[in-house]
């Protein structure tokens, strides 16, 4: 006898058994690509937020702006770029 618990589920299997509906999508996170340029140095990276972990800044090349180590850095970037979404 085949153990069904190891068998990959298929679309057809679910559709044959259930009436499937979706009541909407809840966004629990996002990523913004941000460039900071002070005329001498340029920093680029990803600002990420998710509902469980909060904010994180990930540099594209490991070069971090000095302010990135201070509290609220990520939040301030989010506020400044809020209209860019």
Biotite code that builds the C-alpha atoms (Angstrom):
import biotite.structure as struc

atoms = struc.array([
    struc.Atom([0.000, 0.000, 0.000], chain_id="A", res_id=1, res_name="UNK", atom_name="CA", element="C"),
    struc.Atom([1.292, 3.502, -0.935], chain_id="A", res_id=2, res_name="UNK", atom_name="CA", element="C"),
    struc.Atom([1.727, 5.983, 1.926], chain_id="A", res_id=3, res_name="UNK", atom_name="CA", element="C"),
    struc.Atom([-0.236, 9.052, 0.713], chain_id="A", res_id=4, res_name="UNK", atom_name="CA", element="C"),
    struc.Atom([1.471, 11.328, 3.264], chain_id="A", res_id=5, res_name="UNK", atom_name="CA", element="C"),
    struc.Atom([4.681, 11.262, 1.185], chain_id="A", res_id=6, res_name="UNK", atom_name="CA", element="C"),
    struc.Atom([2.941, 11.855, -2.149], chain_id="A", res_id=7, res_name="UNK", atom_name="CA", element="C"),
    struc.Atom([2.961, 15.393, -3.516], chain_id="A", res_id=8, res_name="UNK", atom_name="CA", element="C"),
    struc.Atom([-0.496, 16.986, -3.525], chain_id="A", res_id=9, res_name="UNK", atom_name="CA", element="C"),
    struc.Atom([-1.857, 18.109, -6.913], chain_id="A", res_id=10, res_name="UNK", atom_name="CA", element="C"),
    struc.Atom([-4.136, 20.899, -8.041], chain_id="A", res_id=11, res_name="UNK", atom_name="CA", element="C"),
    struc.Atom([-6.604, 18.382, -9.422], chain_id="A", res_id=12, res_name="UNK", atom_name="CA", element="C"),
    struc.Atom([-6.727, 16.466, -6.138], chain_id="A", res_id=13, res_name="UNK", atom_name="CA", element="C"),
    struc.Atom([-7.620, 19.597, -4.173], chain_id="A", res_id=14, res_name="UNK", atom_name="CA", element="C"),
    struc.Atom([-10.099, 20.822, -6.813], chain_id="A", res_id=15, res_name="UNK", atom_name="CA", element="C"),
    struc.Atom([-11.840, 17.435, -6.827], chain_id="A", res_id=16, res_name="UNK", atom_name="CA", element="C"),
    struc.Atom([-12.251, 17.469, -3.057], chain_id="A", res_id=17, res_name="UNK", atom_name="CA", element="C"),
    struc.Atom([-12.828, 21.116, -2.087], chain_id="A", res_id=18, res_name="UNK", atom_name="CA", element="C"),
    struc.Atom([-14.622, 24.228, -3.246], chain_id="A", res_id=19, res_name="UNK", atom_name="CA", element="C"),
    struc.Atom([-11.702, 26.694, -3.096], chain_id="A", res_id=20, res_name="UNK", atom_name="CA", element="C"),
    struc.Atom([-12.219, 30.431, -2.640], chain_id="A", res_id=21, res_name="UNK", atom_name="CA", element="C"),
    struc.Atom([-10.012, 33.314, -1.587], chain_id="A", res_id=22, res_name="UNK", atom_name="CA", element="C"),
    struc.Atom([-11.328, 36.153, 0.555], chain_id="A", res_id=23, res_name="UNK", atom_name="CA", element="C"),
    struc.Atom([-8.448, 38.517, -0.178], chain_id="A", res_id=24, res_name="UNK", atom_name="CA", element="C"),
    struc.Atom([-4.738, 39.005, 0.291], chain_id="A", res_id=25, res_name="UNK", atom_name="CA", element="C"),
    struc.Atom([-3.075, 40.464, 3.368], chain_id="A", res_id=26, res_name="UNK", atom_name="CA", element="C"),
    struc.Atom([0.339, 42.001, 2.767], chain_id="A", res_id=27, res_name="UNK", atom_name="CA", element="C"),
    struc.Atom([2.648, 41.183, 5.629], chain_id="A", res_id=28, res_name="UNK", atom_name="CA", element="C"),
    struc.Atom([5.835, 42.653, 4.189], chain_id="A", res_id=29, res_name="UNK", atom_name="CA", element="C"),
    struc.Atom([7.504, 44.663, 1.453], chain_id="A", res_id=30, res_name="UNK", atom_name="CA", element="C"),
    struc.Atom([10.926, 45.608, 0.034], chain_id="A", res_id=31, res_name="UNK", atom_name="CA", element="C"),
    struc.Atom([12.031, 49.019, -1.254], chain_id="A", res_id=32, res_name="UNK", atom_name="CA", element="C"),
    struc.Atom([15.216, 49.579, -3.265], chain_id="A", res_id=33, res_name="UNK", atom_name="CA", element="C"),
    struc.Atom([16.836, 52.776, -1.965], chain_id="A", res_id=34, res_name="UNK", atom_name="CA", element="C"),
    struc.Atom([19.854, 54.856, -2.996], chain_id="A", res_id=35, res_name="UNK", atom_name="CA", element="C"),
    struc.Atom([21.413, 57.403, -0.628], chain_id="A", res_id=36, res_name="UNK", atom_name="CA", element="C"),
    struc.Atom([23.831, 59.874, -2.215], chain_id="A", res_id=37, res_name="UNK", atom_name="CA", element="C"),
    struc.Atom([25.600, 62.693, -0.337], chain_id="A", res_id=38, res_name="UNK", atom_name="CA", element="C"),
    struc.Atom([27.567, 63.968, -3.352], chain_id="A", res_id=39, res_name="UNK", atom_name="CA", element="C"),
    struc.Atom([30.692, 62.039, -2.326], chain_id="A", res_id=40, res_name="UNK", atom_name="CA", element="C"),
    struc.Atom([29.438, 58.608, -1.321], chain_id="A", res_id=41, res_name="UNK", atom_name="CA", element="C"),
    struc.Atom([26.615, 56.524, -2.649], chain_id="A", res_id=42, res_name="UNK", atom_name="CA", element="C"),
    struc.Atom([24.910, 53.798, -0.646], chain_id="A", res_id=43, res_name="UNK", atom_name="CA", element="C"),
    struc.Atom([22.339, 51.479, -2.099], chain_id="A", res_id=44, res_name="UNK", atom_name="CA", element="C"),
    struc.Atom([20.372, 48.679, -0.607], chain_id="A", res_id=45, res_name="UNK", atom_name="CA", element="C"),
    struc.Atom([17.067, 47.149, 0.243], chain_id="A", res_id=46, res_name="UNK", atom_name="CA", element="C"),
    struc.Atom([14.825, 48.372, 3.018], chain_id="A", res_id=47, res_name="UNK", atom_name="CA", element="C"),
    struc.Atom([12.583, 45.531, 4.091], chain_id="A", res_id=48, res_name="UNK", atom_name="CA", element="C"),
    struc.Atom([9.681, 45.413, 6.486], chain_id="A", res_id=49, res_name="UNK", atom_name="CA", element="C"),
    struc.Atom([7.515, 42.544, 7.620], chain_id="A", res_id=50, res_name="UNK", atom_name="CA", element="C"),
    struc.Atom([4.865, 42.336, 10.280], chain_id="A", res_id=51, res_name="UNK", atom_name="CA", element="C"),
    struc.Atom([6.832, 39.849, 12.396], chain_id="A", res_id=52, res_name="UNK", atom_name="CA", element="C"),
    struc.Atom([10.411, 41.126, 12.179], chain_id="A", res_id=53, res_name="UNK", atom_name="CA", element="C"),
    struc.Atom([9.985, 44.871, 11.585], chain_id="A", res_id=54, res_name="UNK", atom_name="CA", element="C"),
    struc.Atom([12.539, 46.799, 9.517], chain_id="A", res_id=55, res_name="UNK", atom_name="CA", element="C"),
    struc.Atom([15.898, 45.669, 8.125], chain_id="A", res_id=56, res_name="UNK", atom_name="CA", element="C"),
    struc.Atom([18.411, 47.422, 5.870], chain_id="A", res_id=57, res_name="UNK", atom_name="CA", element="C"),
    struc.Atom([20.536, 45.266, 3.559], chain_id="A", res_id=58, res_name="UNK", atom_name="CA", element="C"),
    struc.Atom([23.378, 47.003, 1.728], chain_id="A", res_id=59, res_name="UNK", atom_name="CA", element="C"),
    struc.Atom([23.940, 46.001, -1.903], chain_id="A", res_id=60, res_name="UNK", atom_name="CA", element="C"),
    struc.Atom([27.733, 45.995, -1.488], chain_id="A", res_id=61, res_name="UNK", atom_name="CA", element="C"),
    struc.Atom([28.366, 45.959, 2.271], chain_id="A", res_id=62, res_name="UNK", atom_name="CA", element="C"),
    struc.Atom([29.013, 49.714, 2.335], chain_id="A", res_id=63, res_name="UNK", atom_name="CA", element="C"),
    struc.Atom([26.751, 51.062, 5.087], chain_id="A", res_id=64, res_name="UNK", atom_name="CA", element="C"),
    struc.Atom([25.935, 54.726, 5.724], chain_id="A", res_id=65, res_name="UNK", atom_name="CA", element="C"),
    struc.Atom([27.084, 55.793, 9.215], chain_id="A", res_id=66, res_name="UNK", atom_name="CA", element="C"),
    struc.Atom([23.489, 56.507, 10.283], chain_id="A", res_id=67, res_name="UNK", atom_name="CA", element="C"),
    struc.Atom([22.448, 52.921, 9.596], chain_id="A", res_id=68, res_name="UNK", atom_name="CA", element="C"),
    struc.Atom([23.707, 51.893, 13.038], chain_id="A", res_id=69, res_name="UNK", atom_name="CA", element="C"),
    struc.Atom([21.534, 54.422, 14.842], chain_id="A", res_id=70, res_name="UNK", atom_name="CA", element="C"),
    struc.Atom([18.008, 53.789, 16.143], chain_id="A", res_id=71, res_name="UNK", atom_name="CA", element="C"),
    struc.Atom([15.113, 54.571, 13.779], chain_id="A", res_id=72, res_name="UNK", atom_name="CA", element="C"),
    struc.Atom([17.294, 54.670, 10.619], chain_id="A", res_id=73, res_name="UNK", atom_name="CA", element="C"),
    struc.Atom([15.063, 52.234, 8.737], chain_id="A", res_id=74, res_name="UNK", atom_name="CA", element="C"),
    struc.Atom([11.866, 53.880, 9.956], chain_id="A", res_id=75, res_name="UNK", atom_name="CA", element="C"),
    struc.Atom([13.066, 57.308, 8.787], chain_id="A", res_id=76, res_name="UNK", atom_name="CA", element="C"),
    struc.Atom([13.929, 55.925, 5.326], chain_id="A", res_id=77, res_name="UNK", atom_name="CA", element="C"),
    struc.Atom([10.454, 54.424, 5.135], chain_id="A", res_id=78, res_name="UNK", atom_name="CA", element="C"),
    struc.Atom([8.863, 57.764, 6.055], chain_id="A", res_id=79, res_name="UNK", atom_name="CA", element="C"),
    struc.Atom([10.938, 59.681, 3.492], chain_id="A", res_id=80, res_name="UNK", atom_name="CA", element="C"),
    struc.Atom([10.074, 57.217, 0.710], chain_id="A", res_id=81, res_name="UNK", atom_name="CA", element="C"),
    struc.Atom([6.441, 56.600, 1.706], chain_id="A", res_id=82, res_name="UNK", atom_name="CA", element="C"),
    struc.Atom([5.049, 58.170, -1.483], chain_id="A", res_id=83, res_name="UNK", atom_name="CA", element="C"),
    struc.Atom([7.276, 55.997, -3.665], chain_id="A", res_id=84, res_name="UNK", atom_name="CA", element="C"),
    struc.Atom([5.217, 52.809, -3.215], chain_id="A", res_id=85, res_name="UNK", atom_name="CA", element="C"),
])
